[in-house]
Amino acid sequence: MEIEIRYIEKDEILESHIATERANGGHGDEAALPLITEALNDGRGVVAVDDGIIVGYGIAYPLKMNVGKERLPTTLLDNVAVLPTHRRRGILNRMMDFHMRDFYERGETLSGLGASESIIYGRYGYGIGSMQVDFSIDRRDTAFINDFSTKGKYRFIDSADALYTLPEVAERASAKRSGFMKGTESLWKLYLSDPEYRRGDDSELFHVIYEEDGQVDGYVSYRIRKATLMIHEMISATSTSHTALWRYCFGVDLMSRIDAPK
């Protein structure tokens, strides 16, 4: 029987989630189902089905991306995966063809992609849009060259407050940054969900904001792994908040390293 490429049905969401996690070396968790379902309401999930079993998955989110002074319709393609049991059978090519035709028919001008293996996707017209650098810093090497003082303050917030605070800061900080895409509320919920099965031995996420003159100008989200502070995301709307947040990370007690992985 030929493998079928089509839109996902509502009763297939859990199976598609499990398939995606398996393809990426993990295990799915039914507890994630409500958030994934909500995110799918803002996106278009596509599955590859072999004899009634989901063997491939990808989701497209219609968003808008900053391009110069414009904000253009852009489709973010995410979570593209094929089970290792079905490699080298042309499934990825067919899924990408399905997505591309869909983008074109809907008049979506651009497409963005976050890929674990970027080398694969050049054949479909994607190219490198940004580079990344990983930092691993010994705390003994974190002294500032110049004295730095600020009138702002730091504050912990919980995940519920983070959902309404972090997106506004991210949008304000990136308003003039080409390539920035504003996420939907459901995507932010998924991003901040912090499921236990993905943490391993790491702590839950901590969210710390930097405020000055009554306005939140930046935030850092991080985990603790033994004596290492691992930065999950740091966004700053001002140079002062950027410096202040790094100073905060360098000053957390009992840490020997500060890591900022990709």
Residue frames as qw, qx, qy, qz and C-alpha x, y, z in Angstrom:
[[0.000, 0.887, 0.462, 0.000, 0.00, 0.00, 0.00],
 [0.392, 0.530, -0.031, 0.752, 1.32, 3.45, -0.94],
 [0.325, -0.366, -0.472, 0.733, 2.13, 5.79, 1.91],
 [0.027, 0.818, 0.487, 0.305, -0.50, 8.53, 2.19],
 [0.288, -0.043, -0.204, 0.935, 0.37, 12.20, 2.79],
 [0.208, -0.680, -0.533, -0.458, -2.52, 14.26, 4.19],
 [0.222, -0.580, 0.256, -0.741, -3.70, 16.64, 6.87],
 [0.139, 0.040, -0.891, 0.431, -3.89, 15.26, 10.38],
 [0.502, -0.538, -0.533, -0.417, -7.19, 14.22, 11.95],
 [0.370, -0.688, 0.266, -0.565, -8.08, 15.28, 15.50],
 [0.912, -0.351, 0.143, -0.157, -7.94, 11.73, 16.83],
 [0.881, 0.278, -0.134, 0.358, -4.37, 11.32, 15.51],
 [0.006, 0.908, -0.252, 0.336, -2.71, 14.08, 17.51],
 [0.675, -0.597, 0.427, -0.068, -1.31, 11.85, 20.26],
 [0.914, 0.123, 0.305, 0.236, -0.02, 9.28, 17.78],
 [0.527, 0.755, -0.028, 0.389, 1.67, 12.00, 15.71],
 [0.274, -0.867, 0.334, -0.250, 3.27, 13.44, 18.87],
 [0.829, -0.357, 0.426, 0.061, 4.66, 10.04, 19.84],
 [0.830, 0.420, 0.200, 0.308, 5.96, 9.48, 16.30],
 [0.251, 0.888, -0.161, 0.349, 7.73, 12.85, 16.32],
 [0.490, -0.746, 0.423, -0.156, 9.36, 12.17, 19.68],
 [0.909, -0.080, 0.380, 0.151, 10.51, 8.71, 18.58],
 [0.686, 0.641, 0.075, 0.335, 12.01, 10.17, 15.40],
 [0.106, 0.843, -0.293, 0.439, 13.99, 12.59, 17.56],
 [0.496, 0.215, -0.735, 0.410, 15.17, 9.98, 20.06],
 [0.220, -0.181, 0.537, -0.794, 12.58, 10.57, 22.77],
 [0.078, -0.376, -0.923, 0.021, 9.28, 9.31, 24.09],
 [0.231, -0.483, -0.285, -0.795, 5.95, 11.09, 23.86],
 [0.058, -0.181, -0.739, 0.646, 3.83, 11.96, 26.86],
 [0.070, -0.621, -0.726, -0.286, 0.04, 12.08, 26.88],
 [0.256, -0.704, -0.369, 0.551, 0.23, 14.99, 29.33],
 [0.178, -0.305, 0.287, 0.890, 1.43, 17.18, 26.44],
 [0.210, 0.435, 0.799, 0.359, -1.71, 16.50, 24.41],
 [0.045, 0.859, 0.459, -0.224, -3.80, 19.57, 25.43],
 [0.139, -0.756, 0.206, 0.605, -1.05, 22.04, 24.55],
 [0.259, -0.118, 0.753, 0.594, -0.22, 20.29, 21.27],
 [0.198, 0.601, 0.763, 0.132, -3.89, 20.24, 20.36],
 [0.003, 0.892, 0.231, -0.389, -4.19, 23.98, 21.03],
 [0.202, -0.563, 0.464, 0.654, -1.09, 24.72, 18.94],
 [0.291, 0.172, 0.832, 0.441, -2.53, 22.68, 16.09],
 [0.193, 0.794, 0.550, -0.172, -5.56, 24.96, 16.07],
 [0.034, 0.883, -0.142, -0.445, -3.17, 27.72, 14.93],
 [0.077, -0.519, 0.733, 0.434, -1.30, 25.49, 12.50],
 [0.845, 0.308, -0.176, -0.400, -1.71, 22.83, 9.85],
 [0.521, -0.416, 0.746, 0.016, -0.42, 19.39, 10.74],
 [0.729, 0.433, -0.405, -0.342, 0.53, 16.99, 7.96],
 [0.678, -0.355, 0.637, -0.090, 1.13, 13.28, 8.44],
 [0.445, 0.366, -0.751, -0.323, 2.56, 10.40, 6.45],
 [0.761, -0.147, 0.442, -0.452, 0.49, 7.25, 7.01],
 [0.320, 0.332, -0.859, -0.224, 1.63, 3.71, 6.23],
 [0.491, -0.216, -0.833, -0.136, -1.11, 1.10, 6.52],
 [0.510, -0.728, -0.388, -0.242, -2.92, 3.12, 9.18],
 [0.688, -0.512, -0.160, 0.489, 0.22, 3.99, 11.18],
 [0.120, 0.990, -0.073, 0.018, 1.68, 7.51, 11.36],
 [0.864, -0.056, 0.076, 0.495, 5.32, 7.36, 10.25],
 [0.399, 0.176, 0.074, 0.897, 5.99, 11.03, 9.47],
 [0.140, -0.849, -0.481, 0.168, 4.81, 14.43, 10.67],
 [0.338, 0.076, 0.021, 0.938, 5.29, 18.15, 10.19],
 [0.019, -0.801, -0.553, 0.228, 3.35, 21.25, 11.14],
 [0.303, 0.360, 0.204, 0.859, 3.08, 24.65, 9.46],
 [0.155, -0.688, -0.484, 0.517, 2.20, 27.80, 11.42],
 [0.299, 0.703, 0.308, 0.567, 0.98, 30.85, 9.47],
 [0.425, -0.661, -0.221, 0.577, 2.77, 33.81, 11.07],
 [0.349, 0.922, 0.028, 0.167, 4.29, 37.12, 10.00],
 [0.778, -0.196, 0.005, 0.597, 8.01, 37.88, 9.74],
 [0.070, -0.902, 0.072, 0.419, 9.88, 41.17, 9.93],
 [0.701, 0.267, 0.338, 0.569, 11.53, 41.98, 6.60],
 [0.228, 0.314, 0.053, 0.920, 13.00, 45.44, 6.76],
 [0.236, -0.020, 0.305, -0.923, 10.14, 47.76, 7.71],
 [0.674, -0.054, -0.392, -0.624, 7.51, 45.30, 6.53],
 [0.461, -0.165, 0.808, -0.328, 5.88, 42.33, 8.25],
 [0.507, 0.258, -0.588, -0.575, 5.18, 39.69, 5.59],
 [0.916, -0.107, 0.107, -0.372, 3.02, 36.52, 5.71],
 [0.231, 0.530, -0.814, 0.057, 5.36, 33.66, 6.56],
 [0.927, -0.198, -0.194, -0.254, 4.81, 30.00, 7.22],
 [0.195, -0.623, 0.726, -0.216, 6.95, 28.51, 9.98],
 [0.871, 0.083, -0.450, -0.179, 7.58, 24.84, 9.31],
 [0.262, -0.575, 0.651, -0.421, 8.37, 22.89, 12.46],
 [0.657, -0.191, 0.668, -0.293, 8.68, 19.40, 13.95],
 [0.754, 0.440, -0.362, -0.327, 9.34, 17.75, 10.59],
 [0.361, -0.433, 0.817, -0.123, 10.19, 14.12, 11.33],
 [0.816, 0.180, -0.430, -0.342, 10.12, 10.64, 9.80],
 [0.848, -0.420, 0.300, -0.116, 10.42, 7.47, 11.85],
 [0.111, -0.618, 0.743, 0.231, 13.79, 5.70, 11.50],
 [0.596, 0.116, 0.795, -0.016, 11.89, 2.59, 10.40],
 [0.557, 0.697, 0.452, 0.023, 10.84, 4.46, 7.24],
 [0.151, -0.734, 0.323, 0.578, 13.98, 6.31, 6.17],
 [0.087, -0.365, 0.707, 0.600, 15.06, 6.54, 2.52],
 [0.300, 0.413, 0.854, 0.104, 11.61, 5.93, 1.10],
 [0.108, 0.351, 0.389, 0.845, 10.96, 9.43, -0.21],
 [0.255, -0.712, -0.646, 0.105, 8.56, 10.31, 2.61],
 [0.269, -0.590, -0.123, 0.751, 10.28, 13.57, 3.53],
 [0.107, -0.037, 0.495, 0.861, 10.28, 14.69, -0.12],
 [0.165, -0.498, -0.741, -0.420, 6.57, 14.02, -0.42],
 [0.311, -0.722, -0.504, 0.358, 5.74, 15.77, 2.85],
 [0.240, -0.453, 0.086, 0.854, 7.76, 18.82, 1.83],
 [0.019, 0.177, 0.637, 0.750, 6.09, 18.86, -1.59],
 [0.228, -0.659, -0.712, -0.083, 2.69, 18.78, 0.15],
 [0.311, -0.686, -0.281, 0.595, 3.67, 21.69, 2.39],
 [0.220, -0.245, 0.310, 0.892, 5.15, 23.79, -0.43],
 [0.065, -0.380, -0.696, -0.606, 2.08, 23.44, -2.61],
 [0.297, -0.718, -0.611, 0.148, -0.07, 24.31, 0.37],
 [0.300, -0.533, -0.078, 0.788, 1.95, 27.49, 1.07],
 [0.111, -0.015, 0.499, 0.859, 1.67, 28.57, -2.57],
 [0.158, -0.515, -0.740, -0.403, -2.07, 27.97, -2.81],
 [0.336, -0.758, -0.492, 0.267, -2.68, 30.00, 0.36],
 [0.249, 0.871, 0.040, 0.422, -0.61, 32.94, -0.86],
 [0.640, -0.733, 0.079, 0.219, 1.92, 32.72, 1.96],
 [0.374, 0.888, -0.268, 0.004, 4.91, 34.69, 0.72],
 [0.180, 0.631, -0.714, 0.243, 7.76, 33.24, 2.76],
 [0.919, -0.281, -0.262, -0.089, 8.58, 30.08, 4.66],
 [0.079, -0.714, 0.614, -0.328, 10.86, 29.73, 7.65],
 [0.915, -0.058, -0.397, -0.038, 12.27, 26.51, 9.08],
 [0.350, -0.703, 0.570, -0.242, 13.92, 25.54, 12.32],
 [0.913, 0.208, -0.337, -0.094, 15.88, 22.36, 11.58],
 [0.749, -0.560, 0.342, 0.094, 18.04, 20.03, 13.66],
 [0.648, -0.083, 0.552, 0.518, 19.84, 18.92, 10.47],
 [0.268, 0.771, 0.031, -0.577, 19.85, 22.02, 8.29],
 [0.107, -0.400, 0.731, 0.543, 21.97, 20.39, 5.57],
 [0.343, 0.308, 0.885, 0.066, 18.94, 18.35, 4.51],
 [0.263, 0.742, 0.539, -0.298, 16.70, 21.26, 3.56],
 [0.067, -0.527, 0.351, 0.771, 18.74, 23.17, 0.98],
 [0.137, 0.124, 0.857, 0.482, 17.19, 20.99, -1.72],
 [0.031, 0.695, 0.718, -0.006, 13.81, 22.50, -0.89],
 [0.186, 0.753, 0.187, 0.603, 14.98, 26.10, -1.21],
 [0.527, -0.845, -0.089, 0.029, 15.83, 26.84, 2.41],
 [0.570, 0.497, -0.330, 0.565, 19.07, 28.57, 3.32],
 [0.507, -0.298, -0.499, 0.636, 20.88, 29.71, 6.45],
 [0.087, -0.852, -0.292, -0.425, 19.05, 32.70, 7.93],
 [0.330, -0.846, 0.289, -0.302, 21.06, 33.06, 11.15],
 [0.588, 0.296, -0.684, 0.315, 24.05, 31.59, 12.91],
 [0.708, -0.669, -0.080, -0.210, 24.34, 30.43, 16.49],
 [0.332, 0.518, -0.644, 0.456, 27.10, 30.34, 19.07],
 [0.786, -0.489, -0.380, -0.012, 27.19, 28.18, 22.19],
 [0.029, 0.715, -0.458, 0.528, 28.82, 29.61, 25.32],
 [0.831, -0.404, -0.362, 0.124, 30.20, 27.71, 28.30],
 [0.119, 0.758, -0.280, 0.576, 31.73, 30.09, 30.83],
 [0.599, -0.191, -0.608, 0.485, 33.66, 29.31, 33.99],
 [0.280, -0.899, -0.328, -0.071, 32.26, 31.51, 36.73],
 [0.594, -0.542, 0.043, 0.593, 35.78, 32.49, 37.77],
 [0.373, 0.039, 0.409, 0.832, 36.11, 34.25, 34.40],
 [0.044, 0.724, 0.633, 0.270, 32.98, 36.38, 34.64],
 [0.264, -0.598, -0.204, 0.728, 34.35, 39.68, 35.95],
 [0.385, 0.869, 0.297, 0.092, 33.25, 42.78, 34.01],
 [0.587, 0.266, -0.004, 0.765, 35.95, 44.97, 32.48],
 [0.032, -0.398, 0.059, -0.915, 34.10, 48.15, 33.44],
 [0.115, 0.189, 0.714, -0.664, 32.05, 48.93, 36.53],
 [0.257, -0.328, -0.650, -0.635, 28.35, 48.52, 35.91],
 [0.101, 0.242, 0.670, -0.695, 25.53, 49.92, 37.99],
 [0.198, -0.359, -0.656, -0.634, 21.81, 50.06, 37.31],
 [0.330, -0.102, 0.385, -0.856, 18.70, 51.43, 38.97],
 [0.710, -0.043, -0.463, -0.529, 16.62, 48.49, 37.78],
 [0.521, -0.318, 0.688, -0.392, 15.59, 45.40, 39.71],
 [0.311, 0.113, -0.906, -0.265, 15.20, 41.66, 39.14],
 [0.629, -0.078, 0.420, -0.650, 12.13, 39.61, 39.90],
 [0.127, 0.015, 0.982, 0.137, 11.16, 35.93, 39.58],
 [0.624, 0.131, -0.013, -0.770, 7.88, 35.23, 37.80],
 [0.612, 0.018, 0.783, -0.110, 6.00, 31.95, 37.45],
 [0.275, 0.095, 0.789, 0.542, 5.09, 30.27, 34.17],
 [0.153, 0.751, 0.643, -0.016, 1.60, 31.80, 34.15],
 [0.050, -0.895, -0.008, 0.444, 3.00, 35.34, 34.38],
 [0.358, -0.359, 0.610, 0.609, 5.72, 34.42, 31.89],
 [0.387, 0.444, 0.754, 0.289, 3.09, 33.62, 29.28],
 [0.134, 0.913, 0.381, 0.060, 1.87, 37.22, 29.31],
 [0.273, -0.878, 0.181, 0.349, 5.14, 39.01, 30.04],
 [0.555, -0.305, 0.581, 0.512, 7.76, 37.32, 27.86],
 [0.507, 0.515, 0.580, 0.376, 6.01, 37.62, 24.46],
 [0.080, 0.982, 0.173, 0.000, 5.60, 41.40, 24.85],
 [0.384, -0.763, 0.379, 0.356, 9.28, 41.83, 25.73],
 [0.612, -0.012, 0.654, 0.444, 10.36, 39.58, 22.86],
 [0.410, 0.729, 0.477, 0.271, 8.27, 41.52, 20.34],
 [0.070, -0.993, 0.011, 0.096, 9.47, 44.91, 21.60],
 [0.510, -0.598, 0.485, 0.384, 13.10, 43.79, 21.62],
 [0.495, 0.022, 0.728, 0.474, 12.84, 42.40, 18.08],
 [0.390, 0.764, 0.366, -0.362, 10.57, 45.02, 16.47],
 [0.330, 0.845, -0.294, -0.300, 13.33, 46.19, 14.11],
 [0.359, -0.423, 0.813, 0.179, 15.07, 42.83, 13.74],
 [0.651, 0.336, -0.443, -0.518, 14.62, 41.22, 10.34],
 [0.464, 0.136, -0.875, -0.018, 13.69, 37.58, 10.57],
 [0.176, 0.001, 0.734, -0.656, 11.73, 37.87, 13.81],
 [0.405, -0.303, -0.695, -0.511, 8.39, 36.06, 13.81],
 [0.404, -0.281, 0.396, -0.775, 5.73, 36.84, 16.38],
 [0.169, -0.068, -0.983, 0.017, 4.46, 33.62, 17.94],
 [0.530, -0.473, -0.397, -0.582, 0.83, 32.92, 18.75],
 [0.521, -0.531, 0.410, -0.527, -0.36, 32.46, 22.33],
 [0.984, -0.069, 0.068, -0.150, -0.66, 28.70, 21.78],
 [0.754, 0.444, -0.330, 0.353, 2.95, 28.52, 20.56],
 [0.022, -0.625, 0.490, -0.607, 4.14, 30.41, 23.63],
 [0.798, -0.358, 0.258, -0.410, 2.19, 28.03, 25.85],
 [0.979, 0.158, -0.100, 0.081, 3.89, 25.10, 24.14],
 [0.492, 0.604, -0.385, 0.496, 7.30, 26.77, 24.37],
 [0.177, -0.550, 0.492, -0.650, 6.91, 27.48, 28.10],
 [0.862, -0.267, -0.219, -0.371, 5.23, 24.18, 29.00],
 [0.025, -0.608, 0.732, -0.306, 8.48, 22.64, 30.29],
 [0.919, -0.153, -0.195, -0.306, 7.29, 18.99, 30.37],
 [0.630, -0.605, 0.483, -0.057, 9.04, 16.76, 32.87],
 [0.924, 0.131, 0.321, 0.160, 9.90, 14.09, 30.29],
 [0.590, 0.716, -0.041, 0.371, 12.14, 16.61, 28.48],
 [0.253, -0.905, 0.279, -0.199, 14.01, 17.86, 31.56],
 [0.745, 0.220, -0.558, 0.292, 15.94, 14.75, 32.42],
 [0.617, -0.377, -0.457, 0.519, 17.95, 15.56, 35.55],
 [0.172, 0.289, -0.010, 0.942, 17.65, 19.32, 35.03],
 [0.074, 0.362, 0.574, -0.731, 15.51, 21.62, 37.15],
 [0.283, 0.780, 0.558, 0.017, 12.28, 23.20, 36.04],
 [0.361, 0.538, 0.141, 0.748, 12.64, 26.49, 34.18],
 [0.258, -0.621, -0.338, 0.659, 13.22, 29.63, 36.21],
 [0.291, 0.711, 0.345, 0.539, 12.04, 32.94, 34.72],
 [0.378, -0.566, -0.216, 0.700, 13.65, 36.18, 35.89],
 [0.313, 0.825, 0.315, 0.350, 12.70, 39.61, 34.54],
 [0.418, -0.159, -0.128, 0.886, 14.62, 42.86, 34.66],
 [0.015, 0.865, 0.488, 0.117, 12.52, 45.97, 35.34],
 [0.359, -0.132, -0.079, 0.921, 13.47, 49.63, 35.14],
 [0.202, 0.092, 0.011, -0.975, 11.16, 52.60, 35.68],
 [0.614, 0.210, 0.482, -0.589, 8.17, 50.27, 35.92],
 [0.756, 0.489, -0.227, -0.373, 8.81, 48.57, 32.58],
 [0.853, -0.181, 0.465, 0.153, 10.08, 45.03, 31.93],
 [0.305, 0.809, -0.385, -0.323, 13.05, 45.47, 29.59],
 [0.447, 0.438, -0.775, -0.090, 14.36, 41.92, 29.49],
 [0.863, -0.303, 0.242, -0.323, 14.18, 38.39, 30.81],
 [0.240, 0.442, -0.863, -0.047, 16.19, 35.24, 31.17],
 [0.924, -0.153, 0.039, -0.348, 14.81, 31.71, 31.42],
 [0.266, 0.558, -0.775, 0.127, 17.21, 29.09, 32.73],
 [0.924, -0.260, -0.250, -0.124, 17.63, 25.68, 34.31],
 [0.289, -0.716, 0.617, -0.155, 20.03, 24.31, 36.90],
 [0.941, 0.136, -0.310, -0.002, 22.02, 21.15, 36.22],
 [0.784, -0.242, -0.276, 0.501, 24.09, 20.33, 39.28],
 [0.354, -0.639, -0.073, 0.679, 26.44, 23.34, 39.54],
 [0.240, 0.053, 0.496, 0.833, 25.72, 24.70, 36.06],
 [0.338, 0.601, 0.337, -0.641, 23.26, 27.45, 35.17],
 [0.352, 0.162, 0.743, 0.545, 21.93, 26.68, 31.69],
 [0.247, 0.405, 0.043, -0.879, 20.39, 29.62, 29.87],
 [0.467, 0.432, 0.770, 0.049, 17.31, 28.59, 27.94],
 [0.300, 0.703, 0.377, 0.523, 16.59, 32.03, 26.50],
 [0.290, -0.542, -0.208, 0.761, 17.65, 35.60, 27.16],
 [0.260, 0.677, 0.454, 0.518, 15.89, 38.53, 25.48],
 [0.302, -0.509, -0.233, 0.772, 16.70, 42.20, 26.10],
 [0.293, 0.852, 0.403, 0.158, 15.01, 45.33, 24.80],
 [0.006, 0.975, -0.199, 0.099, 17.86, 47.60, 25.94],
 [0.597, 0.464, -0.546, 0.360, 21.63, 47.33, 26.25],
 [0.248, -0.501, 0.546, -0.624, 21.33, 48.02, 29.98],
 [0.862, -0.151, 0.242, -0.420, 18.95, 45.11, 30.54],
 [0.873, 0.352, -0.335, 0.046, 21.19, 42.86, 28.44],
 [0.314, 0.501, -0.619, 0.517, 24.21, 43.60, 30.64],
 [0.483, -0.386, 0.446, -0.647, 22.11, 43.38, 33.80],
 [0.948, -0.016, 0.009, -0.317, 20.78, 39.92, 32.92],
 [0.760, 0.358, -0.476, 0.262, 24.25, 38.57, 32.22],
 [0.002, 0.493, -0.587, 0.642, 25.39, 39.99, 35.56],
 [0.763, -0.258, 0.243, -0.541, 22.48, 38.21, 37.23],
 [0.964, 0.147, -0.210, -0.073, 23.44, 34.87, 35.64],
 [0.541, 0.462, -0.533, 0.458, 27.08, 35.31, 36.64],
 [0.133, -0.462, 0.509, -0.714, 26.08, 36.03, 40.23],
 [0.845, -0.287, -0.188, -0.410, 23.80, 33.11, 41.10],
 [0.377, -0.602, 0.663, -0.236, 25.26, 31.35, 44.13],
 [0.739, -0.161, 0.649, -0.076, 26.59, 27.78, 44.09],
 [0.803, 0.587, 0.095, -0.036, 27.13, 27.80, 40.31],
 [0.582, -0.453, 0.434, 0.518, 30.53, 26.96, 38.83],
 [0.253, 0.036, 0.633, 0.730, 29.59, 27.34, 35.15],
 [0.445, 0.565, 0.253, -0.648, 27.15, 29.30, 33.03],
 [0.344, 0.069, 0.801, 0.485, 26.17, 27.59, 29.79],
 [0.468, 0.535, 0.091, -0.698, 24.24, 29.17, 26.94],
 [0.424, 0.026, 0.840, 0.337, 23.62, 26.28, 24.57],
 [0.108, -0.069, -0.556, -0.821, 21.84, 26.56, 21.24]]
